Amino acid sequence: MAARIAVVADRIAWEERRLIEAAPEHGLRMEWVNDESLTLGAPEAPSLDGYDAVLVRSRSYTRGGLIAGLAEAGGLLTVNSAPAIHACENKAALRSLLRAAGVPVPDFRLVLSRKDFERAVAELGTPTVFKPVFGGMGKRVTLLRDADTASSVYDYVEDLGHAFEQACLLEPYLGGVSVRCMVVGRDLVGAAQFSSGGTDWRNNAALGNSTRAVHQDPGVQKTVQAVVDVLGEGIYGVDLFPGPDGYLVNEVNHAPGFRGVATATGADVPAAVCRHLTAQLSGRRG
């Protein structure tokens, strides 16, 4: 009988559809479970009854870790693990964790107030990048080209943001090139360089900027393995910036989109995910 996998997400996007379609070839049955319909808390939650594993694909930077923690407490195999998701969803905590382990990350300042902000801009200068601690897909990430613009941008954060939205990072602008790596288990299944262009300065895969495959770069391989050593095996989108002394880890996404990398490299990410889940289930049964 095929193992049943709950694909927990707020919606079925391109990635979730490809995963569900690929599952039968690998002896799996994947089913979408809306992350707004779980009502977890009971030791044996009816909403997850009968599933062998939970694949957390929630895009929410609140729901994913909460769902993973309660699913694990109920005895289910959960990918990614709750500790890994909690680390990924908080950019400040992730960078501190990686830096403590010797993994290179960009310089940054945590901004919780206007006083923080003004001091951080003075220390880092401009241009700098201003981004939320909790968030993804390039949303609310702002390039501050000069001090006057910086002050005006912070007005919006101060006046319109809720408490958790006011937690931000300021970091040096490192240019228009980044590398997105798709990691499954411990394996780098595909890596592509994204370059900004046109009217948008951000080099985010979700924005559809230009790409080229860089899978075989030994620096990429080394950095990705260092990240997995810290977070443990899982399914990650690891974003890197090239630096003068090697790659810097910008972010790690716990529910990564992989359409851009798959298109640029030809990597069969759904097959890799299915193999990883099968191996994890076999390990628990063994």
Secondary structure, DSSP 8 states (H G I E B T S, - for coil): --EEEEEEESS--HHHHHHHHHGGGGTEEEEEEETTS----SSS-GGGTT-SEEEE----TTHHHHHHHHHHHTT-EEES-HHHHHHHH-HHHHHHHHHHTT------EEE-SHHHHHHHHHHH-SSEEEEESS--TTTT-EEE-SHHHHHHHHHHHHHH--TGGG-EEEEE---SEEEEEEEEETEEEEEEEEE-BTTB----GGGT-EEEE-TT-HHHHHHHHHHHHHH-SEEEEEEEEEETTEEEEEEEESS---HHHHHHH---HHHHHHHHHHHHHHHHH-
